[in-house]
């Protein structure tokens, strides 16, 4: 796939075919992604690929913690969606309304909304997921370059996946309970779980995958200085 086509066609996939992604395909995606740039070549990322029982274990942990209203304590904090100021909160709300309209969930249907939230906690039932981590030796809230590096490599994974017919969904809500994940998966305490990604073959028949989110026009984003 040409790079321009990949950039234009990439989207968040929220429904996947129940088809296993071969390990060699996942390895090929990550082998491309590891070539991403990083500050002073820090390469401050590590990948934990979840399939099989490990993936099921994380799905159960996320679902149980969500249902029990466990305290959210991600390794990398972000502003909660309901606290986003304009125009950012408005964009998030528009996305949610558009998505719920596509999948047929009304505002007052709390049961359906909860089930959709749980689908997200299960990586939208993707056959594989990737946890993208960094090490405490370099992680510091006041040292942003590792997080920028991880953003770059995450986007690179999403684009590389398209070359193999795979779709992805970048998610933070699947790593809201990092201590539980570290304990269940035997991840060293020194590893910080920053972001996750569902990955698999897209189910194009699912209405959620018809979602197309708008982007701001270039003229509203660029200031030219000559």
LUMROTOR-611441 format. One record per atom (N, C-alpha, C): residue number from 1; x, z, y. Coordinates in Angstrom, 2 decimals. Last residue first. Layout:
// residues N
nr/u/w/v
NUM/X/Z/Y;
...
END
This chain:
// residues 226
nr/u/w/v
226/6.56/6.62/34.22;
226/7.61/5.60/34.40;
226/8.59/6.04/35.48;
225/4.58/8.12/31.96;
225/5.45/8.45/33.10;
225/6.56/7.41/33.17;
224/1.37/8.40/30.68;
224/2.55/7.54/30.82;
224/3.31/7.93/32.08;
223/-0.26/10.31/28.39;
223/0.09/10.23/29.81;
223/1.39/9.45/29.91;
222/-2.77/10.11/25.93;
222/-1.44/9.70/26.38;
222/-1.34/9.75/27.90;
221/-5.37/10.69/25.27;
221/-4.30/11.49/24.67;
221/-2.93/11.24/25.27;
220/-7.18/8.92/26.19;
220/-7.44/10.33/26.50;
220/-6.32/11.25/26.01;
219/-6.32/6.49/25.20;
219/-6.18/6.73/26.64;
219/-6.46/8.18/27.02;
218/-7.02/6.57/22.48;
218/-5.62/6.72/22.88;
218/-5.49/7.10/24.35;
217/-9.92/8.56/21.72;
217/-9.27/7.30/22.09;
217/-7.87/7.55/22.65;
216/-10.12/10.82/18.94;
216/-10.12/10.60/20.38;
216/-9.44/9.28/20.70;
215/-11.90/9.92/15.99;
215/-10.67/10.32/16.66;
215/-10.80/10.02/18.15;
214/-14.43/10.99/13.61;
214/-13.93/10.21/14.75;
214/-12.61/10.75/15.26;
213/-14.47/10.88/10.03;
213/-14.46/11.66/11.26;
213/-13.87/10.84/12.40;
212/-16.53/10.03/7.53;
212/-15.49/9.45/8.38;
212/-15.53/10.18/9.71;
211/-17.72/10.56/4.29;
211/-17.44/11.15/5.61;
211/-16.29/10.43/6.30;
210/-18.08/9.80/1.78;
210/-18.44/8.81/2.79;
210/-18.14/9.32/4.20;
209/-17.65/11.89/0.13;
209/-16.51/11.00/0.38;
209/-16.85/9.82/1.28;
208/-20.09/13.05/-0.19;
208/-19.11/13.73/0.67;
208/-17.95/12.82/1.02;
207/-21.44/11.48/-2.11;
207/-21.72/11.29/-0.68;
207/-20.71/11.96/0.24;
206/-19.59/9.93/-4.70;
206/-20.08/11.18/-4.13;
206/-20.29/11.03/-2.63;
205/-18.41/7.64/-5.55;
205/-19.87/7.67/-5.58;
205/-20.44/8.93/-4.94;
204/-15.71/7.97/-5.62;
204/-16.25/7.26/-4.46;
204/-17.78/7.25/-4.44;
203/-13.79/10.35/-6.38;
203/-15.10/9.93/-6.86;
203/-15.82/9.27/-5.70;
202/-10.24/9.85/-6.44;
202/-11.49/10.06/-5.70;
202/-12.72/9.58/-6.47;
201/-8.07/11.63/-8.49;
201/-8.66/10.31/-8.28;
201/-10.02/10.48/-7.61;
200/-6.25/14.21/-6.69;
200/-6.82/13.59/-7.88;
200/-7.36/12.22/-7.54;
199/-5.69/17.34/-5.19;
199/-5.22/15.98/-5.42;
199/-5.80/15.45/-6.72;
198/-5.70/19.75/-2.58;
198/-6.36/19.22/-3.78;
198/-5.90/17.78/-3.95;
197/-3.23/21.77/-1.27;
197/-3.79/20.43/-1.27;
197/-4.43/20.14/-2.62;
196/-2.33/24.42/1.02;
196/-2.56/23.85/-0.31;
196/-3.21/22.48/-0.17;
195/0.08/26.45/2.76;
195/-1.05/25.52/2.74;
195/-1.20/25.00/1.32;
194/1.89/28.64/2.34;
194/1.44/28.23/3.67;
194/0.16/27.42/3.65;
193/3.11/31.34/0.86;
193/2.22/30.22/0.53;
193/1.53/29.79/1.82;
192/6.35/32.40/0.63;
192/5.18/32.41/1.49;
192/4.37/31.15/1.22;
191/8.27/34.29/-1.61;
191/7.71/32.98/-1.28;
191/6.44/33.15/-0.45;
190/9.04/36.77/-2.39;
190/9.76/36.18/-1.26;
190/9.18/34.84/-0.83;
189/7.74/37.40/-4.70;
189/7.22/37.98/-3.46;
189/7.87/37.37/-2.23;
188/7.40/34.56/-6.89;
188/8.20/35.64/-6.29;
188/7.61/36.12/-4.96;
187/4.56/34.12/-8.88;
187/5.33/33.58/-7.76;
187/6.12/34.73/-7.13;
186/2.83/34.55/-11.01;
186/4.23/34.92/-11.14;
186/5.12/34.31/-10.07;
185/0.18/34.10/-10.68;
185/1.00/32.95/-11.07;
185/2.47/33.30/-11.26;
184/-0.91/36.54/-9.91;
184/-1.49/35.82/-11.05;
184/-0.57/34.73/-11.58;
183/0.65/37.26/-7.66;
183/0.59/38.12/-8.84;
183/0.13/37.34/-10.07;
182/0.16/35.15/-5.89;
182/1.53/35.45/-6.33;
182/1.53/36.27/-7.62;
181/-2.61/35.41/-5.57;
181/-2.06/34.21/-6.19;
181/-0.64/34.46/-6.69;
180/-2.80/37.88/-4.29;
180/-3.44/37.70/-5.59;
180/-2.89/36.48/-6.32;
179/-1.45/37.23/-1.93;
179/-0.93/38.28/-2.81;
179/-1.52/38.16/-4.21;
178/-3.04/35.22/-0.71;
178/-1.74/34.89/-1.30;
178/-1.18/35.96/-2.23;
177/-5.78/34.29/-0.04;
177/-5.47/35.52/-0.77;
177/-4.12/35.37/-1.47;
176/-6.11/31.82/1.10;
176/-6.47/32.99/1.91;
176/-6.04/34.31/1.27;
175/-5.76/29.33/0.08;
175/-4.60/30.24/0.05;
175/-4.84/31.44/0.97;
174/-7.95/27.82/0.46;
174/-7.60/28.10/-0.93;
174/-6.36/28.99/-1.06;
173/-8.11/27.31/3.14;
173/-9.00/28.33/2.60;
173/-8.76/28.62/1.13;
172/-6.49/25.20/3.82;
172/-5.92/26.54/3.95;
172/-6.80/27.59/3.26;
171/-5.97/21.95/2.50;
171/-6.83/23.13/2.63;
171/-6.00/24.39/2.89;
170/-6.34/18.50/2.29;
170/-5.46/19.57/2.74;
170/-6.32/20.79/3.07;
169/-7.07/16.50/-0.30;
169/-7.72/17.29/0.74;
169/-6.81/18.46/1.06;
168/-6.56/13.13/-1.51;
168/-6.15/14.51/-1.27;
168/-7.08/15.19/-0.27;
167/-6.40/10.60/-4.07;
167/-6.90/11.15/-2.82;
167/-6.52/12.61/-2.71;
166/-4.48/7.93/-5.52;
166/-4.93/9.32/-5.47;
166/-5.48/9.66/-4.09;
165/-3.18/5.55/-5.96;
165/-4.63/5.59/-6.11;
165/-5.23/6.98/-6.05;
164/-0.57/5.68/-5.30;
164/-0.89/5.83/-6.72;
164/-2.39/5.93/-6.97;
163/-0.49/5.56/-2.60;
163/0.25/4.52/-3.32;
163/-0.11/4.53/-4.81;
162/-1.66/7.92/-1.82;
162/-2.45/6.69/-1.76;
162/-1.80/5.57/-2.55;
161/0.38/9.79/-1.84;
161/-0.62/9.82/-2.91;
161/-1.43/8.53/-2.97;
160/1.72/9.41/0.55;
160/2.34/8.93/-0.68;
160/1.33/8.87/-1.82;
159/-0.05/10.71/2.31;
159/0.14/9.27/2.40;
159/0.74/8.71/1.12;
158/0.15/13.37/1.44;
158/-1.17/12.73/1.53;
158/-1.05/11.21/1.59;
157/2.90/13.84/1.71;
157/2.27/13.87/0.39;
157/0.95/13.12/0.42;
156/3.08/13.69/4.50;
156/3.80/12.71/3.69;
156/3.24/12.68/2.27;
155/1.63/15.92/5.29;
155/1.13/14.58/5.63;
155/1.80/13.52/4.77;
154/3.47/17.80/4.28;
154/2.10/17.76/3.79;
154/1.46/16.41/4.08;
153/5.74/17.39/5.78;
153/5.80/17.06/4.35;
153/4.39/17.01/3.75;
152/4.78/18.21/8.33;
152/5.29/16.85/8.12;
152/5.26/16.49/6.64;
151/4.13/20.89/7.88;
151/3.10/19.94/8.32;
151/3.52/18.51/8.06;
150/6.66/21.83/7.27;
150/5.65/21.82/6.22;
150/4.48/20.92/6.60;
149/7.89/21.58/9.79;
149/8.41/20.85/8.63;
149/7.35/20.73/7.54;
148/6.38/23.44/11.19;
148/6.31/22.03/11.57;
148/6.80/21.16/10.42;
147/7.23/25.70/9.85;
147/5.82/25.32/9.77;
147/5.62/23.87/10.19;
146/9.95/25.76/10.54;
146/9.55/25.61/9.13;
146/8.10/25.19/8.98;
145/9.76/26.03/13.45;
145/10.21/24.78/12.83;
145/9.89/24.68/11.34;
144/9.01/28.43/14.60;
144/7.96/27.50/14.19;
144/8.46/26.29/13.42;
143/9.48/31.56/14.70;
143/10.35/30.43/14.38;
143/9.48/29.34/13.77;
142/7.79/33.64/14.86;
142/8.38/33.17/16.11;
142/9.32/31.99/15.93;
141/7.14/34.18/12.22;
141/6.09/33.70/13.12;
141/6.61/33.17/14.45;
140/9.31/32.95/9.83;
140/9.21/33.91/10.93;
140/8.16/33.38/11.89;
139/11.06/32.06/7.00;
139/9.73/32.18/7.60;
139/9.72/33.30/8.63;
138/13.46/32.15/5.75;
138/13.37/31.26/6.91;
138/12.04/31.40/7.63;
137/13.17/33.99/3.78;
137/14.47/33.94/4.46;
137/14.42/33.08/5.71;
136/10.77/33.52/2.57;
136/10.80/34.54/3.62;
136/12.12/34.53/4.39;
135/10.18/30.01/2.16;
135/10.83/31.25/1.73;
135/10.89/32.23/2.89;
134/7.09/28.22/1.61;
134/8.41/28.36/2.20;
134/8.96/29.72/1.76;
133/4.88/25.88/-0.09;
133/5.41/27.20/0.24;
133/6.71/27.09/1.04;
132/1.96/24.57/-1.14;
132/3.15/24.23/-0.37;
132/3.66/25.52/0.28;
131/0.40/23.86/-4.12;
131/0.66/24.91/-3.14;
131/1.98/24.58/-2.45;
130/-1.74/21.40/-5.22;
130/-0.36/21.68/-4.85;
130/-0.34/22.81/-3.83;
129/-3.76/20.62/-8.06;
129/-3.60/21.11/-6.69;
129/-2.13/21.43/-6.47;
128/-5.95/18.64/-10.12;
128/-4.64/19.22/-9.80;
128/-4.67/19.71/-8.35;
127/-8.50/17.71/-10.37;
127/-7.77/18.00/-11.60;
127/-6.39/18.61/-11.37;
126/-10.89/19.30/-8.15;
126/-9.82/18.33/-8.39;
126/-9.08/18.70/-9.68;
125/-13.00/20.86/-7.25;
125/-12.92/20.51/-8.67;
125/-11.94/19.37/-8.94;
124/-12.44/21.61/-4.69;
124/-13.43/20.55/-4.89;
124/-13.35/19.99/-6.31;
123/-10.93/23.88/-5.00;
123/-10.23/22.62/-4.70;
123/-11.15/21.42/-4.95;
122/-12.63/25.99/-5.10;
122/-12.19/25.43/-6.38;
122/-11.44/24.11/-6.19;
121/-13.35/26.40/-2.52;
121/-12.43/27.38/-3.10;
121/-11.89/26.91/-4.45;
120/-15.21/24.29/-2.35;
120/-13.95/24.23/-1.62;
120/-12.92/25.19/-2.18;
119/-17.21/25.37/-3.91;
119/-16.57/24.10/-4.32;
119/-15.23/23.95/-3.63;
118/-17.90/27.50/-2.29;
118/-17.22/27.78/-3.56;
118/-16.58/26.51/-4.13;
117/-19.21/26.13/-0.25;
117/-18.00/26.90/0.05;
117/-17.20/27.18/-1.22;
116/-21.36/25.18/-1.73;
116/-20.40/24.23/-1.17;
116/-19.09/24.94/-0.81;
115/-22.64/27.57/-2.29;
115/-22.11/26.79/-3.40;
115/-21.11/25.75/-2.90;
114/-23.39/28.30/0.32;
114/-22.44/29.12/-0.43;
114/-21.83/28.33/-1.58;
113/-25.22/26.31/0.86;
113/-24.02/26.41/1.69;
113/-22.95/27.24/0.98;
112/-27.16/26.89/-0.99;
112/-26.43/25.62/-1.11;
112/-25.15/25.66/-0.29;
111/-28.00/29.37/0.04;
111/-27.50/29.25/-1.32;
111/-26.68/27.99/-1.52;
110/-28.94/28.76/2.60;
110/-27.74/29.57/2.44;
110/-27.15/29.47/1.05;
109/-30.35/26.63/4.30;
109/-30.18/26.71/2.85;
109/-28.88/27.45/2.51;
108/-30.55/26.19/7.00;
108/-31.12/27.43/6.48;
108/-30.93/27.61/4.97;
107/-29.39/23.65/7.37;
107/-28.78/24.83/7.98;
107/-29.27/26.13/7.35;
106/-29.29/21.73/4.31;
106/-29.88/22.11/5.58;
106/-29.28/23.43/6.07;
105/-27.46/19.31/2.73;
105/-27.59/20.76/2.87;
105/-28.12/21.07/4.26;
104/-26.68/16.67/1.94;
104/-28.06/17.13/1.87;
104/-28.24/18.63/1.91;
103/-24.27/15.54/2.31;
103/-24.50/16.14/0.99;
103/-25.87/16.79/0.88;
102/-24.51/14.64/4.98;
102/-24.20/13.69/3.90;
102/-24.54/14.26/2.53;
101/-24.93/17.03/6.34;
101/-25.96/16.00/6.36;
101/-25.75/15.01/5.21;
100/-22.52/18.30/5.97;
100/-23.71/18.87/5.34;
100/-24.87/17.87/5.33;
99/-20.89/16.57/7.55;
99/-20.66/16.72/6.11;
99/-21.90/17.26/5.41;
98/-21.94/16.90/10.12;
98/-21.90/15.57/9.52;
98/-21.75/15.67/8.00;
97/-21.51/19.63/10.49;
97/-22.87/19.10/10.52;
97/-22.93/17.73/9.85;
96/-18.70/19.75/10.36;
96/-19.51/20.50/9.40;
96/-20.93/19.94/9.34;
95/-17.99/18.14/12.59;
95/-17.58/17.77/11.24;
95/-18.47/18.45/10.20;
94/-19.05/19.66/14.67;
94/-19.57/18.31/14.43;
94/-19.21/17.83/13.03;
93/-17.45/21.93/14.50;
93/-18.88/22.04/14.23;
93/-19.49/20.67/13.94;
92/-14.96/20.86/15.22;
92/-15.13/21.48/13.90;
92/-16.61/21.56/13.54;
91/-15.52/20.06/17.83;
91/-15.15/19.05/16.83;
91/-15.35/19.60/15.42;
90/-16.01/22.53/19.01;
90/-17.08/21.53/18.97;
90/-16.78/20.44/17.94;
89/-13.54/23.76/18.83;
89/-14.65/24.29/18.06;
89/-15.79/23.30/17.94;
88/-12.17/22.12/20.68;
88/-11.76/22.18/19.28;
88/-12.87/22.72/18.38;
87/-12.36/21.86/23.40;
87/-13.29/21.06/22.59;
87/-13.08/21.22/21.09;
86/-13.60/25.26/23.23;
86/-13.83/23.82/23.42;
86/-12.53/23.12/23.83;
85/-11.96/27.49/20.83;
85/-12.50/27.17/22.15;
85/-12.73/25.67/22.26;
84/-12.72/29.15/17.82;
84/-12.07/28.02/18.49;
84/-12.75/27.73/19.82;
83/-13.96/31.00/16.33;
83/-13.32/31.48/17.55;
83/-12.60/30.36/18.31;
82/-14.84/29.94/14.01;
82/-15.87/30.42/14.93;
82/-15.29/30.98/16.22;
81/-12.41/29.36/12.64;
81/-13.21/28.28/13.23;
81/-14.23/28.76/14.25;
80/-9.69/31.57/13.52;
80/-10.90/31.29/12.74;
80/-11.75/30.22/13.42;
79/-6.39/30.47/13.97;
79/-7.60/30.89/14.66;
79/-8.82/30.58/13.81;
78/-4.26/31.54/11.29;
78/-4.77/30.51/12.19;
78/-6.02/31.06/12.86;
77/-1.29/32.70/9.58;
77/-2.60/32.89/10.20;
77/-2.95/31.71/11.10;
76/0.10/32.60/6.55;
76/0.21/31.91/7.85;
76/-1.16/31.94/8.51;
75/-0.75/34.08/4.45;
75/0.63/34.25/4.89;
75/0.86/33.63/6.26;
74/-4.07/35.47/4.93;
74/-3.14/34.39/4.61;
74/-1.73/34.69/5.10;
73/-6.27/37.37/4.18;
73/-4.94/37.75/4.69;
73/-3.93/36.67/4.35;
72/-9.51/38.52/4.14;
72/-8.69/37.31/4.23;
72/-7.36/37.69/4.87;
71/-10.92/40.83/1.96;
71/-10.26/40.62/3.25;
71/-9.35/39.40/3.18;
70/-13.73/39.65/0.06;
70/-12.41/40.28/0.17;
70/-11.77/39.95/1.51;
69/-16.35/39.06/-0.74;
69/-16.02/39.23/0.68;
69/-14.71/40.00/0.87;
68/-16.89/38.37/-3.27;
68/-16.78/39.81/-3.01;
68/-16.43/40.13/-1.56;
67/-16.73/35.62/-3.08;
67/-18.03/36.24/-3.36;
67/-18.02/37.73/-3.06;
66/-13.95/35.37/-2.64;
66/-14.91/34.90/-1.63;
66/-16.26/35.58/-1.84;
65/-12.87/36.39/-4.99;
65/-12.55/37.03/-3.71;
65/-13.55/36.63/-2.63;
64/-13.96/34.55/-6.82;
64/-14.30/35.97/-6.90;
64/-14.01/36.68/-5.58;
63/-12.75/32.13/-5.95;
63/-14.21/32.28/-5.99;
63/-14.61/33.74/-5.99;
62/-9.99/32.67/-6.23;
62/-10.56/32.30/-4.93;
62/-12.06/32.54/-4.89;
61/-9.84/33.21/-9.01;
61/-9.41/34.19/-8.01;
61/-10.06/33.90/-6.66;
60/-10.74/30.79/-10.13;
60/-11.48/32.04/-10.36;
60/-11.12/33.09/-9.31;
59/-8.75/29.01/-9.21;
59/-10.16/28.79/-8.87;
59/-10.96/30.08/-9.02;
58/-6.53/30.10/-10.49;
58/-6.61/30.15/-9.03;
58/-8.04/29.92/-8.56;
57/-7.22/29.51/-13.15;
57/-6.98/30.90/-12.74;
57/-7.11/31.04/-11.23;
56/-7.25/26.75/-13.16;
56/-8.49/27.47/-13.41;
56/-8.37/28.92/-12.95;
55/-4.50/26.28/-12.78;
55/-5.46/25.85/-11.77;
55/-6.78/26.61/-11.93;
54/-3.52/27.33/-15.18;
54/-3.06/27.88/-13.90;
54/-4.03/27.52/-12.78;
53/-4.73/25.69/-17.10;
53/-5.15/27.08/-16.99;
53/-4.69/27.72/-15.68;
52/-4.39/22.56/-15.40;
52/-4.76/23.32/-16.58;
52/-5.19/24.74/-16.29;
51/-2.16/22.79/-12.56;
51/-3.05/22.05/-13.45;
51/-3.49/23.01/-14.55;
50/-0.37/22.91/-9.59;
50/-1.33/23.61/-10.45;
50/-2.15/22.62/-11.26;
49/2.84/23.08/-8.39;
49/1.79/22.18/-8.84;
49/0.92/22.90/-9.86;
48/4.41/24.12/-5.63;
48/3.92/24.66/-6.90;
48/2.72/23.81/-7.29;
47/7.21/23.31/-3.67;
47/5.91/22.90/-4.19;
47/5.61/23.62/-5.51;
46/8.74/24.17/-0.56;
46/8.75/24.19/-2.02;
46/7.33/23.89/-2.49;
45/10.62/23.61/2.43;
45/9.40/23.54/1.63;
45/9.70/23.66/0.14;
44/12.55/23.11/4.42;
44/12.04/24.47/4.22;
44/10.74/24.50/3.41;
43/14.72/21.43/5.21;
43/13.93/21.20/3.99;
43/13.29/22.51/3.53;
42/16.58/21.34/7.29;
42/16.31/22.62/6.63;
42/15.61/22.44/5.28;
41/17.61/19.33/8.94;
41/17.60/19.13/7.48;
41/17.39/20.44/6.72;
40/16.95/20.04/11.52;
40/18.34/20.18/11.08;
40/18.46/20.13/9.55;
39/13.63/19.84/10.49;
39/14.55/20.29/11.54;
39/15.91/20.61/10.94;
38/12.99/16.97/8.42;
38/12.84/18.38/8.74;
38/13.89/18.76/9.77;
37/11.27/14.12/6.93;
37/12.24/14.75/7.84;
37/11.95/16.23/8.03;
36/10.80/13.49/3.39;
36/10.28/13.72/4.74;
36/11.35/14.36/5.62;
35/11.45/13.29/0.79;
35/12.29/12.53/1.72;
35/11.83/12.71/3.17;
34/9.52/14.46/-0.69;
34/10.70/15.28/-0.41;
34/11.66/14.58/0.55;
33/7.66/12.44/-1.18;
33/7.41/13.38/-0.09;
33/8.65/14.18/0.28;
32/8.64/11.16/-3.46;
32/8.60/10.45/-2.18;
32/8.51/11.44/-1.02;
31/8.30/13.21/-5.25;
31/9.64/12.65/-5.10;
31/9.74/11.82/-3.82;
30/5.59/13.59/-5.21;
30/6.44/14.60/-4.58;
30/7.87/14.11/-4.39;
29/4.82/11.25/-6.61;
29/4.32/11.52/-5.26;
29/5.24/12.51/-4.54;
28/6.11/11.66/-9.05;
28/6.49/10.52/-8.22;
28/6.02/10.70/-6.78;
27/4.75/13.90/-10.01;
27/6.18/14.01/-9.71;
27/6.63/12.87/-8.81;
26/2.25/12.76/-10.45;
26/2.39/13.83/-9.45;
26/3.85/14.00/-9.04;
25/3.07/11.02/-12.50;
25/2.51/10.49/-11.26;
25/2.61/11.53/-10.15;
24/3.90/12.72/-14.50;
24/4.90/11.82/-13.92;
24/4.39/11.18/-12.63;
23/1.52/14.01/-15.21;
23/2.57/14.76/-14.52;
23/3.57/13.84/-13.85;
22/-1.51/12.19/-14.56;
22/-0.29/12.42/-15.35;
22/0.78/13.15/-14.54;
21/-4.50/13.71/-13.85;
21/-3.42/12.95/-13.22;
21/-2.14/13.22/-14.02;
20/-7.52/13.45/-15.66;
20/-6.22/14.09/-15.49;
20/-5.23/13.16/-14.80;
19/-10.67/13.21/-14.24;
19/-9.60/12.46/-14.92;
19/-8.27/13.15/-14.62;
18/-13.30/13.44/-13.03;
18/-12.75/14.38/-14.01;
18/-11.70/13.71/-14.89;
17/-12.88/12.47/-9.60;
17/-13.23/12.11/-10.97;
17/-12.62/13.14/-11.93;
16/-13.84/14.56/-6.83;
16/-12.84/13.87/-7.65;
16/-13.41/13.52/-9.02;
15/-14.50/15.19/-3.48;
15/-15.08/15.04/-4.82;
15/-14.12/14.15/-5.61;
14/-13.35/15.12/-1.02;
14/-14.02/16.36/-1.42;
14/-14.81/16.23/-2.72;
13/-10.62/13.99/0.77;
13/-11.46/13.73/-0.40;
13/-12.03/15.06/-0.89;
12/-9.94/12.95/3.98;
12/-10.06/14.12/3.12;
12/-11.06/13.83/2.01;
11/-8.10/9.86/4.16;
11/-9.19/10.74/4.55;
11/-9.22/11.92/3.60;
10/-6.38/6.88/4.98;
10/-6.32/8.27/4.49;
10/-7.49/9.08/5.03;
9/-6.46/4.44/6.26;
9/-7.44/4.69/5.19;
9/-7.43/6.13/4.68;
8/-4.44/4.37/8.18;
8/-5.82/4.13/8.59;
8/-6.84/4.52/7.53;
7/-2.17/4.86/6.64;
7/-2.50/5.76/7.75;
7/-3.96/5.61/8.14;
6/-2.28/2.66/4.86;
6/-2.34/4.04/4.36;
6/-2.76/5.01/5.47;
5/-1.97/0.48/6.58;
5/-3.21/0.63/5.81;
5/-3.37/2.06/5.32;
4/0.64/0.98/7.45;
4/-0.47/0.94/8.41;
4/-1.80/1.14/7.71;
3/2.09/0.78/5.01;
3/2.01/2.04/5.74;
3/0.84/2.06/6.71;
2/0.56/-0.87/2.21;
2/1.30/-0.92/3.46;
2/1.07/0.37/4.25;
1/0.84/0.00/-1.19;
1/0.00/0.00/0.00;
1/0.88/0.00/1.25;
END
